[in-house]
């Protein structure tokens, strides 16, 4: 029986790891000065997990926790939970698809601190689940120092999440972020006081949180909702609605389709005709 050959559709984009390697090879030819960096971070590795372990270690290693030790920790996490690598791939695709300034996969993998901070938090979250809280906090501290992004290791974050720019993002211990969300710089998911326990926001799937948005307290932001830039949200937001203002009110329901994917931050005058 003859072997059936798989027909490859040339219009189908290559898998993320293959595309990342291809981009790195082209970049090394056009920018020879960065050839050593591109080889060390991308081309010397056989799969995405190995490259990501190296990159996180390169960025976050310091005098107390050398890069080689941090790389081993990341590799342990990826061996124990291979789904972390699949989630990192989904995050990388999210950056490429939603950031108009992103020209490919090499940019975020090498340079975008929002993507790198998120991947470091995922490793810290794995450490937290393994009972290694001190090491998880150490990694959180390094991420805050290097990337200006402060996400508690216990925070639960879905896949396909896009953190744009990243500077000034603060996310508390009991916060939950669903799949396919987008967050811009200065977002805070925090508490409303010194109480302990479950005290932070729960963000549904496909939510867009604009620059400087503050969501405070154990409240729920529904799927595909939008929080306008600079808003302070203290009450739940229904699915598919837009919240804006200080304090925030519902100004549009329904909002645009899939706001986290479209990255539509606009508000029209008509939006404010619908206020509750």
C-alpha positions, 0 to 999 in steps of 0.5 A: 500500500502506497503511503499517503502524502500530507498536502500542506496548504502554503497559505497556512502559517507555520507553527509558532516555534518553526516561525520563530526559528525562521525569523531568527535565522533571517534576523541573524543574516540581516543583523550580524551583530545580533547573531550570537544573541539569536543563536543563543536564545533561539537557534541553539534550542530544539523546542520552545520550552528549552528556548524559553527557559534560557531566555527567562534565565538570561533576563532574570538571573542575578548574583543570588540565583544564577542564570543556570539555576533559574534555567533548571527551575524553568525546565523542571516546570516545563517537564512537569507540566508541558501544558505551560509550553503550549500556553506560552505558545498561545500567549506568543500568538496573542501578542502577534495577532493583537499588537499592531507594532509587533512584526513577528514572533522574535520581537516579543520573545526577545524584547517584550517585557509583558510577554516575558513577565507573564511567562515568568509568573507561570513558572512562579505559579507552578512553584507555588503549587509545588509548595515552593513559596519562597522561590516563587516569591523570589521570582516574583520579586525579580520580575518586578525589579526587571520588568516593572510587572508585579503579579502574585505567584498564586494568581491564576491566569488563562491562556492566550493572554496579552500584556501590552507594555506591562509597566506598572501592572499589579495583580493580587493573590486571589485574582483570576484572569480568563483565557484570551484577555488583554491588559495594558500598562498600569492595570491593577487587579487589587483589593479594597482593604486589609482583609484576607481571604478571597479579595481580588477580581475575577476576570472572565474570558476575552476581557479588555482592560484599558491602560490604567484601569483599576478593578478592585475587590472580589468582583466579577468582570463578565466574558468579553467585557471592556473596562475603559482606560483610567476607570476605577471599577468597584462593582461587577460588570456584566458580560459583553458590557463596557465600564467607564469612569471614576467610579465606573458605570456601565456605558455600553451594553453590548460592547464591541465583539471580542474586545480583547482580540480587536483591541478596540478602546474607543468610546463614542458619544452614543455609548454614554447614552446608555448609563446605569 
